[in-house]
Amino acid sequence: MTGFPYAEEQRALTLVALTDSGFSIGEAWLHYFSLGGAVDEYEVEAYLEGLMPMPPLECDVLALAVNELIDGLPPRKRAPFSDDLVRAHTGSDGAA
C-alpha cells in the first residue's frame, strides 16, 4: 500500500472497526459516499481487503464514515461496580 507511513495500519484498523461493529462494506460505502467519498464500492472493498491503495483523503473520509456508523450504535451494557449495585438496591452509598 502507498500513501502516508501508517496507511496499512489505518486500513487494517478501519477493517477491524467495521467488522467488529457488524456493518457491511456496502453500508460503510453508502455512508462514505453520502459524505462526499469519491471511490466506488468495489474499490473500497479492494482497499479494505488490502488489494489496492486509496488516496489518504479518501481513507480519512472512509474512517469518518465508519466512525459515524459506530457512533450511531446503541451503547453496550457495562459491568457494574459493587457500590453501583449497593446504591441501586438500597438507595444509599453503602457507607455506615
KADAZI-V132135 format. One line per field, one symbol per residue. phi: phi as a letter, one per 20 degrees, with the letter a starting at -180 (. if undefined). A space follows every 50 residues. Layout:
phi->???
This chain:
phi->.dpegdgfffgfffffffffeneefffffffgffeogddfgfffffffem ebecfgfffffffffffffffefffefdfeegffffffedmcenfe
